[in-house]
Structures are given as structure tokens and as C-alpha cells.
Amino acid sequence: MELRIAPPIVLLTAAALDVVLGLLDPTPELPITVRIATAGVLLALALAIFARALSTLHAAQTTANPYAPQRTTALVTHGIFAVTRNPMYLGMVVALLAIAAAFGSPLALVSVVLFTGYIDRWQIRPEERALLQAFGPEFAEYCRRTRRWI
């Protein structure tokens, strides 16, 4: 696989960058209560997306290990996977948006863009190639009807 850095490490790095960029823009226009409430809603959404994805994979008795897509025993296309092919990565993006919202800083959105581009190129595309090899036309059809992100 082309994976160079584990997705959780990429997420933590992007989150740290999110904080640094948020601190560089010290004059948020939104009141703190609005920023915190928005961040809280986004964080709850991120956790719900992530939990739903993990529980769906667990119920299907297949792996969630990003290092071993070849160990996937079932192609999961229902539940949250009917909305997005990558709900766990989507959850990570929403978590980064929560951090940016907490700071109220448009500058902090840079980390979201960088994270999304990196994960899409170095993680998702290699995973998809492995799944296409494992599930062939069934995975190709799933890709045609379900978007990569949202």
C-alpha cells in the first residue's frame, strides 16, 4: 500500500495544525458560546459517524484496519456505507471541522483541506484498489452508486 503514515497520526497532526492556525487568527467574529456549541454539535456528529461505521463493520464481521484492506471478508454497502464509502475518514474530517469551529477561524480550515487531500490520495485510493481486486464488479458497482465522501 501507499500508506506512509497511519490515519490516526495524520488526524492528530492535522488537529494540531488546526489549533495552531486557529491561534494565529485571534479575532473570531462569532461569540464563544456559538463557537463552542457549533464545535460540540460537529464533534458529536463526528463521533456518531465513526461509531456507526465501526459497529456496521463489526456486525458484518469484517476488518476496520486501514493497513489490511486485503483482510476484508465482506463488502459492506448498507447503513452509513450506503451514504459514503468512507464514513470513518468523513468522521475525522468532521472532527477537524469541530476544532476549526471552536476557534471560529477560517484559517484553521486549511488543515481540513490538507487532511482530506492526503487521506484521499495516500489512504483511500489504495484501499479502493485492494477492494476492487477483492470484490471486482460488486465493488465497482458500489463505487458507481455511492460517493467516496458525501
Backbone hydrogen bonds in HBPLUS format (Angstrom, degrees):
<---DONOR---> <-ACCEPTOR-->    atom                        ^
c    i                          cat <-CA-CA->   ^        H-A-AA   ^      H-
h    n   atom  resd res      DA  || num        DHA   H-A  angle D-A-AA Bond
n    s   type  num  typ     dist DA aas  dist angle  dist       angle   num
A0009-ILE N   A0006-ALA O   2.90 MM   3  5.35 125.6  2.20 113.7 128.0     1
A0010-VAL N   A0006-ALA O   3.02 MM   4  6.37 155.9  2.08 153.3 161.0     2
A0011-LEU N   A0007-PRO O   2.82 MM   4  6.04 157.8  1.87 152.0 158.3     3
A0012-LEU N   A0008-PRO O   2.92 MM   4  6.14 161.8  1.95 143.9 148.4     4
A0013-THR N   A0009-ILE O   2.91 MM   4  6.07 156.3  1.97 146.9 153.5     5
A0014-ALA N   A0010-VAL O   2.89 MM   4  6.09 160.6  1.92 149.1 154.6     6
A0015-ALA N   A0011-LEU O   2.79 MM   4  6.02 152.9  1.86 150.5 158.9     7
A0016-ALA N   A0012-LEU O   2.93 MM   4  6.13 155.1  2.00 143.9 150.0     8
A0017-LEU N   A0013-THR O   2.94 MM   4  6.23 157.1  2.00 147.0 153.7     9
A0018-ASP N   A0014-ALA O   2.76 MM   4  5.97 148.8  1.86 143.7 153.3    10
A0019-VAL N   A0015-ALA O   2.98 MM   4  6.31 153.2  2.05 147.8 153.3    11
A0020-VAL N   A0016-ALA O   2.97 MM   4  6.28 166.4  1.99 152.6 155.9    12
A0021-LEU N   A0017-LEU O   2.82 MM   4  5.98 171.5  1.83 156.6 159.2    13
A0022-GLY N   A0018-ASP O   2.85 MM   4  5.95 148.5  1.94 141.3 151.1    14
A0023-LEU N   A0019-VAL O   2.88 MM   4  6.13 148.9  1.98 149.4 157.4    15
A0024-LEU N   A0020-VAL O   3.05 MM   4  6.34 133.5  2.27 141.4 154.2    16
A0024-LEU N   A0021-LEU O   3.21 MM   3  5.03 130.4  2.47  90.3 103.5    17
A0025-ASP N   A0022-GLY O   3.33 MM   3  5.50 152.7  2.41 100.2 108.0    18
A0034-VAL N   A0031-PRO O   3.09 MM   3  5.44 122.3  2.44 105.9 119.3    19
A0035-ARG N   A0031-PRO O   3.03 MM   4  6.37 163.9  2.06 156.1 161.2    20
A0036-ILE N   A0032-ILE O   2.86 MM   4  5.99 168.0  1.87 156.0 158.8    21
A0037-ALA N   A0033-THR O   2.98 MM   4  5.98 158.1  2.03 139.5 146.3    22
A0038-THR N   A0034-VAL O   2.91 MM   4  5.99 163.7  1.94 149.0 153.8    23
A0039-ALA N   A0035-ARG O   2.88 MM   4  6.04 161.1  1.91 146.7 152.6    24
A0040-GLY N   A0036-ILE O   2.81 MM   4  5.96 154.5  1.88 145.9 153.2    25
A0041-VAL N   A0037-ALA O   2.98 MM   4  6.24 158.3  2.02 150.2 155.1    26
A0042-LEU N   A0038-THR O   2.96 MM   4  6.19 165.3  1.98 152.9 157.1    27
A0043-LEU N   A0039-ALA O   2.81 MM   4  5.96 157.1  1.86 149.3 156.1    28
A0044-ALA N   A0040-GLY O   2.93 MM   4  6.08 159.2  1.97 145.6 151.4    29
A0045-LEU N   A0041-VAL O   2.93 MM   4  6.15 155.2  2.00 146.3 153.5    30
A0046-ALA N   A0042-LEU O   2.85 MM   4  6.10 157.8  1.90 148.1 154.2    31
A0047-LEU N   A0043-LEU O   2.95 MM   4  6.20 164.1  1.97 152.8 156.2    32
A0048-ALA N   A0044-ALA O   2.93 MM   4  6.10 153.1  2.00 145.0 152.9    33
A0049-ILE N   A0045-LEU O   2.89 MM   4  6.11 162.3  1.92 154.8 159.0    34
A0050-PHE N   A0046-ALA O   2.98 MM   4  6.15 168.1  1.99 151.4 154.9    35
A0051-ALA N   A0047-LEU O   2.85 MM   4  5.93 165.3  1.88 147.8 152.5    36
A0052-ARG N   A0048-ALA O   2.89 MM   4  5.95 159.8  1.94 146.1 152.2    37
A0053-ALA N   A0049-ILE O   2.99 MM   4  6.19 158.1  2.04 148.6 154.6    38
A0054-LEU N   A0050-PHE O   3.00 MM   4  6.26 168.3  2.01 154.6 157.3    39
A0055-SER N   A0051-ALA O   2.89 MM   4  6.04 163.9  1.91 151.9 156.6    40
A0056-THR N   A0052-ARG O   2.96 MM   4  6.04 152.6  2.03 144.2 151.6    41
A0057-LEU N   A0053-ALA O   2.99 MM   4  6.22 162.3  2.02 153.7 158.2    42
A0058-HIS N   A0054-LEU O   2.86 MM   4  6.02 159.2  1.91 149.0 155.5    43
A0059-ALA N   A0055-SER O   2.90 MM   4  6.02 158.7  1.95 143.5 149.1    44
A0060-ALA N   A0056-THR O   3.09 MM   4  6.28 143.4  2.23 139.3 148.8    45
A0062-THR N   A0057-LEU O   3.15 MM   5  5.58 169.4  2.16 150.5 153.5    46
A0061-GLN N   A0058-HIS O   2.92 MM   3  4.87 153.5  1.99 102.6 110.8    47
A0068-ALA N   A0065-ASN O   3.15 MM   3  5.55 160.2  2.19 111.9 117.9    48
A0071-ARG N   A0068-ALA O   2.93 MM   3  5.49 162.4  1.96 117.5 123.3    49
A0072-THR N   A0069-PRO O   3.14 MM   3  5.43 162.3  2.17 111.0 114.3    50
A0081-PHE N   A0078-HIS O   3.10 MM   3  5.22 136.3  2.30 135.6 128.0    51
A0082-ALA N   A0079-GLY O   2.99 MM   3  5.57 164.0  2.02 116.3 121.3    52
A0083-VAL N   A0080-ILE O   3.06 MM   3  5.35 154.1  2.13 105.7 113.8    53
A0084-THR N   A0080-ILE O   3.17 MM   4  6.50 156.4  2.23 152.0 158.3    54
A0085-ARG N   A0147-ARG O   3.03 MM  62  6.27 153.3  2.10 157.6 164.3    55
A0090-LEU N   A0086-ASN O   2.94 MM   4  6.14 155.4  2.00 153.7 161.8    56
A0091-GLY N   A0087-PRO O   2.81 MM   4  5.98 152.8  1.88 143.8 150.6    57
A0092-MET N   A0088-MET O   3.10 MM   4  6.40 145.8  2.22 137.4 146.1    58
A0093-VAL N   A0089-TYR O   3.00 MM   4  6.35 153.0  2.08 147.0 153.8    59
A0094-VAL N   A0090-LEU O   2.95 MM   4  6.27 160.0  1.99 153.8 159.0    60
A0095-ALA N   A0091-GLY O   2.96 MM   4  6.20 148.2  2.06 142.6 151.4    61
A0096-LEU N   A0092-MET O   3.02 MM   4  6.36 152.0  2.10 146.0 153.1    62
A0097-LEU N   A0093-VAL O   2.93 MM   4  6.27 149.9  2.02 146.9 155.9    63
A0098-ALA N   A0094-VAL O   2.95 MM   4  6.26 139.8  2.12 139.8 150.8    64
A0099-ILE N   A0095-ALA O   3.19 MM   4  6.61 149.2  2.29 144.8 151.5    65
A0100-ALA N   A0096-LEU O   3.05 MM   4  6.39 163.6  2.08 150.7 154.9    66
A0101-ALA N   A0097-LEU O   2.82 MM   4  6.03 154.0  1.89 146.1 153.8    67
A0102-ALA N   A0098-ALA O   2.95 MM   4  6.19 149.4  2.05 144.3 152.2    68
A0103-PHE N   A0099-ILE O   3.26 MM   4  6.63 148.1  2.37 147.1 154.3    69
A0104-GLY N   A0100-ALA O   2.86 MM   4  6.01 129.8  2.12 138.2 153.7    70
A0108-ALA N   A0105-SER O   3.13 MM   3  5.41 136.8  2.32 103.7 114.1    71
A0109-LEU N   A0106-PRO O   3.05 MM   3  5.45 153.6  2.12 108.6 116.8    72
A0110-VAL N   A0107-LEU O   3.15 MM   3  5.90 168.6  2.16 119.7 123.2    73
A0111-SER N   A0108-ALA O   3.32 MM   3  6.04 142.3  2.47 115.4 120.7    74
A0112-VAL N   A0109-LEU O   3.05 MM   3  5.11 123.7  2.38  97.1 111.6    75
A0113-VAL N   A0109-LEU O   3.17 MM   4  6.55 157.7  2.22 153.9 158.7    76
A0114-LEU N   A0110-VAL O   2.97 MM   4  6.25 164.5  1.99 154.6 158.9    77
A0115-PHE N   A0111-SER O   2.86 MM   4  5.92 164.0  1.88 146.7 151.5    78
A0116-THR N   A0112-VAL O   2.95 MM   4  6.03 167.8  1.97 148.3 152.2    79
A0117-GLY N   A0113-VAL O   3.00 MM   4  6.15 165.3  2.02 150.3 154.2    80
A0118-TYR N   A0114-LEU O   2.96 MM   4  6.10 163.3  1.99 150.6 155.4    81
A0119-ILE N   A0115-PHE O   2.89 MM   4  6.03 177.9  1.89 162.2 162.8    82
A0120-ASP N   A0116-THR O   2.94 MM   4  5.91 157.6  1.99 144.9 152.0    83
A0121-ARG N   A0117-GLY O   3.08 MM   4  6.15 163.2  2.11 145.3 149.5    84
A0122-TRP N   A0118-TYR O   2.81 MM   4  5.79 169.8  1.82 163.2 165.6    85
A0123-GLN N   A0119-ILE O   2.99 MM   4  4.96 142.9  2.13 126.4 132.7    86
A0124-ILE N   A0119-ILE O   2.84 MM   5  6.14 167.5  1.85 162.9 167.2    87
A0125-ARG N   A0120-ASP O   3.21 MM   5  6.24 154.6  2.28 149.3 154.4    88
A0127-GLU N   A0123-GLN O   3.08 MM   4  6.21 157.9  2.13 148.8 155.8    89
A0128-GLU N   A0124-ILE O   2.81 MM   4  6.06 159.1  1.85 158.3 164.4    90
A0129-ARG N   A0125-ARG O   3.02 MM   4  6.28 151.3  2.10 146.6 153.9    91
A0130-ALA N   A0126-PRO O   3.07 MM   4  6.36 158.4  2.12 149.0 154.1    92
A0131-LEU N   A0127-GLU O   2.89 MM   4  6.20 155.5  1.95 151.7 159.1    93
A0132-LEU N   A0128-GLU O   2.83 MM   4  5.98 151.9  1.91 146.3 154.0    94
A0133-GLN N   A0129-ARG O   3.01 MM   4  6.22 152.9  2.08 143.0 150.1    95
A0134-ALA N   A0130-ALA O   2.96 MM   4  6.20 148.1  2.06 141.2 150.3    96
A0135-PHE N   A0131-LEU O   2.76 MM   4  5.79 161.6  1.79 152.7 157.0    97
A0136-GLY N   A0132-LEU O   2.73 MM   4  4.78 135.8  1.93 130.1 136.0    98
A0138-GLU N   A0135-PHE O   3.19 MM   3  5.73 134.1  2.42 150.7 142.6    99
A0139-PHE N   A0136-GLY O   3.05 MM   3  5.59 123.2  2.39 112.8 125.2   100
A0140-ALA N   A0136-GLY O   3.06 MM   4  6.35 161.0  2.10 151.8 157.9   101
A0141-GLU N   A0137-PRO O   2.89 MM   4  6.03 157.0  1.94 146.6 151.7   102
A0142-TYR N   A0138-GLU O   3.09 MM   4  6.28 154.6  2.16 139.0 146.2   103
A0143-CYS N   A0139-PHE O   2.88 MM   4  6.17 154.5  1.94 152.4 159.0   104
A0144-ARG N   A0140-ALA O   3.05 MM   4  6.35 143.0  2.19 140.2 150.2   105
A0144-ARG N   A0141-GLU O   3.09 MM   3  5.02 120.3  2.46  92.4 107.6   106
A0145-ARG N   A0141-GLU O   3.14 MM   4  6.46 144.7  2.27 147.7 156.3   107
A0146-THR N   A0142-TYR O   2.90 MM   4  5.87 134.7  2.10 149.3 160.9   108
